[in-house]
Amino acid sequence: MRVGVIDIGSNSVLLLVGERVESGWRILIDTARITRLGEGFSAEQRLQPQAIERTLQAIDEYLSICRALKVERVIAVATAVVREARNQEAFVNAVRQRLSASSPAGSTNPPPPPQDAC
């Protein structure tokens, strides 16, 4: 089984893809991209449109990598900047939509997390 984890941080987005083997996990990809999602956050507690766009582009690229590697499950987690943002809903929904669209038929991905988590 191959699993991808996308870690959405305030400064970067990480992708780790692993494959389950007898002895544990074999890492296939471990990469990061600077997106500065938290840029301009402290003043208004709002995610800025340009930062959202950069981050969603990175997520789209990572999901393409996951599809190419035939990843069976993708899990995404987000930093506190997303959970604390006053305008988190649009960003969280965009991420959820991308994850749902990239899930293979019959995937066992869990249901979306509660609104206060990403």
N, C-alpha and C positions, 0 to 999 in steps of 0.2 A: 504494500500500500504506500502510495506517495501522498504526502501532506505538505501544504504550503501555509506559512504563517506570515501575515503582513502586519507589521508593527508601525502604526501611524503615530509618530512623535511630533513634538512641537517644532522640531528643526529638520528632521529627516524621516523618510519612510524606508523601513527595512523589509527585505524579503528573505526568508529562509525556507528552502524546500528540502525535505528529507524523505528518505525511502526506508521503510521498515525492513530490516534484515534479521537473520537469526540472532546475531550478537547485539542488536539494538537498533541504532539509526545510522544511516549513511547520508551525509550531507551532499546534496547535489548542487545547490546554489545558496550562497550567503552574500547578499549584496545590499547596498544602501544608496539612497539618492537624497540629496539636500533639497527640500521643498519649502522650508521656512513657513510652515502652516501657522505658527504662533506669531508671525510678523504683524506688528501693530495691534496685538491682542490686549495688552495691559491697559491701554487707555479706555477702550470702550467695552471690553469683554465680548468682542465680536470677532468671528473669523472674517478675514478680509477676502474679497472676491478673487483677487489675483493669487493669493495664497491657497485658496480652495482649488482653483483651477490647476495650479502647479501640482498639488497633491493628488487630485483626481487623475491627472495625466500619468503620474508615476504609478498609481494603482492600476490604471488601464494597461500600462506596459507590463507590470508584474503579473497581471491576470493572463496576458498573452503568453508570457513565459510559462506560466502554470499549465495553460492549455497545451502548449507545445511539448511539455514534459509529461503530459497525461496525468497531472495531479488529480487525485480522486476527491480531495477535500481541501478547502481553503478556509482558514480562520483569520479573521482580522480583529485586531485590538487597537485601541486608541488611547492617547495620552489625556491627562487631565484638562488640557486646553480645549479639547473637543467636548468633554463632559461638562465643563464650566461655561462654555460659550453660550451667550444668549440666543444665538442663531444656529445652534447645533443641528436642529431638525433637518434642514435642507441638506447639509453635508452628510449626516448619518444616513438619510434616505438615499442619497446618491451612491454612497458606498454599498449599502444593502442591495440596491438595484443592480449594481455591477456584479456583486457576489452571486446574486440569484441568477443573473444572465449567464454567468460563466460556469455554473454548476452542471455537471453532466447529468443526463437523464438517469433517474433512479438514485441520485446522490443521497447520502445519508447525512448531509449537512444539517446541523441543529437549527431550530427556528431562530429568528432574529432575537437578539438580547432585549431586555427591558429598555425603555426610553432613556434611562439615566446611565446606560452603559453602551459602549460601541463595540 
